[in-house]
Amino acid sequence: MKILKKLPKSDPNLHLDLVKNGWVPMKEPKNLISVIFLSIPLMMVALMISIGVINIYSGISLSGFGFKK
């Protein structure tokens, strides 16, 4: 097993062919810090959905964990 720290280089000819056929390249963050900060809102949404599902299907309430409604 090999652990890679960088993404492999893409084929420029394949990239041009895909763009000509209507493919749009994704915009990706350049560094790890921006990835972490951009993922925080998604983590909050996932937390809210998880809490909502737990409240619907479980008899455990948030007050048992010290949260008041």
HUKABEL-V529687 format. One line per field, one symbol per residue. ss: DSSP state (A for helix, B for strand, O for the rest). A space follows every 50 residues. Layout:
ss: ???
This chain:
ss: OOOOOOOOOOOAAAAAAAAAOOOOOOOOOOOAAAAAAAAAAAAAAAAAAA AAAAAAAOOOOAAAAOOOO
